[in-house]
């Protein structure tokens, strides 16, 4: 298991950063309805991915950012949100604080599509103002090729990819017995609906329904972590030239 920032005391932190660790990795998600998986799905997947790759990245893992910008699914029971402005400012100030404490490389593993612009804006500001190097991975988009290869289809929201990732993380958080195909709705260009008509969104009609195969789920999560890790290590090497 990696070093976790919130489990260190201040003396240990002083000994490790920046002398031994210059990279921090931060999981980000939101609290939102996700079909038959947990409200914390976005954060829980990001946390698991961080745990899987932090050691190989020589990174200390920061506590997750649980609350994000929930939009179309906010009306469902249990979904929570903050405003776009609050989220962007909050993330920016967290990153500023982290860099101020000695980290020079920041990796964000994001699990939620509702605040892509805000995360990218915060990261750019930190790079421009503090000269820190920042990489943001929106993991489900980055790993959609793996979902396509393993499941023969793409995922959508709370579909085959996210459900598999949670199944591989903690099977107790997946309530297979509650699933029906009527819970899903296909993405349709040119259509915006508040509240969203479903808690599972498919990339297109008939494609992306959850797959409850645990063996495939574990392989999917491992291959996703491996791809993210390999790419980040390559980026780190390229950063050394700057």
Buried (B, 14 or more C-beta within 10 A) or exposed (E): EBBBBEEBEEEEBEEBBEEEBBBBBBBBBBBBBBBBBBBBBBBBBBBBBBBBBBEBBBBBBBEBBBBBBBBBBBEBEEBEBBEBEEBBBBBBEBBBEBBEEBBBBBBBBBBBBBBBEBBBBBBEBBBEEBEBBBBBBBBBEBBBEBBBEBBEBBBBBBBBBBBBBBBBBEEEBBEEEEBEEEBBBBEEEEEEEEBBEBBBBBBEEEBBBBBBBEEBBBBBBEBBBBBBBEEBBEEBEEEEEE
